[in-house]
């Protein structure tokens, strides 16, 4: 790719690489931050939505860009009710992420601006910044500008990198400015070096005491480590100060698995790690979480035995075993109360069938007589001769 860049001499805005190269901010969010950053002081009295409409960012696009800026600490909002009962929304947009405490401090001290150049003959008014020409000069003579000695550190924002990131000073070659030279004292025959005593494990003033019943914990399984790692990575959604990287979360996963094995639920562990954060903010998320996981670890659950019944308690009869029902239908089992061989449903069906048959008794079948014989009996009873044919 060819690139042709000319540094502008005017009408430009200084943009931080943290904003321009932010992997989780959309282009609308970045443009909105840079646009508001470059506005003059007399043009920032309007709301963020009105300024976004000037750039053509409306509707869902504006809501998404604003949500990203709020989540990453670039935009902070406060809603308050005025004297007449009307609600007012105050917005703060910064070109670097701020915590809630830092943003509240800027909001409270926003009306106190330093006044410079207030000496005799100064025409400056309170609350207005002085021009650069009336400030006091720096102390000392001017010196030349030191150039060089800086090695750039590569930025790896992509998912896969061709080689590991470079460092300004490798481990094999320490920084000469930070190297401390120690000259050993000469050893004379009269003075011999005293042997250094290294305390064993569990002894000595500087050694860490080990518990008597120290039991090595069982190795964690892959699914337990994955569950603990996912829980630690999800803390960033609750508090931006507890943002962990993948490698940092993996280093703390074993301690989190110990909590889960002690009977602590994932929701309870999340509450312990995210509650009662320091008022001045969390300086190191991985150090803060490691300290809580180690020092607030609860005791392992003790196995509880079933309590014995007190004397005089009622004794319940034993539960009978299951037997096969002799009733019709598919084979099934039931738990008898006495010595019955059929379940309650089959006994009820048989009783209903017997009742139905007893309520409607069947009539005895009558013997069928042909019609010729019936006529012969009629003629015989009347004393008439029987006719043939």
LINKA-V11803 format. One record per backbone hydrogen bond with DSSP energy under -1.0 kcal/mol. CO is the residue of the C=O (numbers start at 0). NH is the residue of the N-H. Records with the same first field share a line. If there is no record, write none. Layout:
BEGIN
CO: NH / NH
END
This chain:
BEGIN
15: 18 / 19
16: 20
18: 21
25: 29
26: 30
27: 31
28: 32
29: 33
30: 34
31: 35
32: 36
33: 37
39: 42
46: 50
47: 51
48: 52
51: 56
52: 55
57: 60
58: 62
59: 63
60: 64
61: 65
62: 66
63: 67
64: 68
65: 69
66: 70
67: 71
68: 73 / 74
69: 72
72: 97
73: 93
75: 91
77: 89
79: 87
81: 84
85: 81
87: 79
89: 77
91: 75
98: 102
99: 103
100: 104
101: 105
102: 106
103: 107
104: 108
118: 121
124: 127
130: 133
174: 177
199: 202
220: 224
221: 225
222: 226
223: 227
224: 228
225: 229
226: 230
227: 231
228: 232
229: 233
231: 234
233: 236
234: 238
238: 241
244: 248
245: 249
246: 250
247: 251
251: 255
252: 256
253: 257
254: 258
255: 259
256: 260
257: 261
258: 263
259: 262
264: 268
265: 269
266: 270
267: 271
268: 272
269: 273
270: 274
277: 280
283: 287
284: 288
285: 289
286: 290
287: 291
288: 292
289: 293
290: 294
291: 295
309: 312
322: 333
331: 324
333: 322
340: 325
342: 346
343: 347
344: 348
345: 349
346: 350
347: 351
348: 352
349: 353
350: 354
351: 355
352: 356
353: 357
354: 358
355: 359
369: 373
370: 374
371: 375
372: 376
373: 377
374: 378
375: 379
376: 380
377: 381
378: 383
END
